[in-house]
Amino acid sequence: MKLSLIKTKKSEIRTIAKIYMTEFSKPPYNESWTINKSLKKISFFYQFYDLYSIKADQELVGFICINPNFLCPGDIAFGEEIAIKEGYTDKGIGTWVLNEISKTYSKKGFKKLMGIVDTNSRAKKLYKRLGINPSKKNILIEKDIRRT
């Protein structure tokens, strides 16, 4: 299988939005995505972040979104989202993509690659295997602000 990672083209946004909606609606995320919400988010990524299409033998099978300005611009490349279509997981694509992203941003002078991982995500094993470990300095915090 020939893999490629290229900057997303505008014509690919709808396909990526469908991948996003489908994959993040499944466990462990169980998020309530519609195509419109997904298109809005992916269009935002396309406009303001570095959005890459993941292709296997020229077929668009996933994406990764990197925010180079989230924490410390030029120092930390923040992985906003990554998703690979069902049927293409567990084939080494995620490993290849994260290695390519690490090389790309290292060449640009970035010092760290960071992101947020769902505690129930299968990807935790992948990140650990690649030496992407929990931060010793930062933690994610949250507060439920829904009205009761």
Buried (B, 14 or more C-beta within 10 A) or exposed (E): EEBEBEEBEEEBBBBBBBBBBBBBBEEEBEEEBEEEBBBEBBBEBBEEBBBBBBBBEEEBBBBBBBBBBBEEEEEBBBBBBBBBBEEBBEBEBBEBBBEBBBEBBEEEEBEBBBBEBEEEBEBBEBBEEBEBEEEEEEEEEEEEEEEE
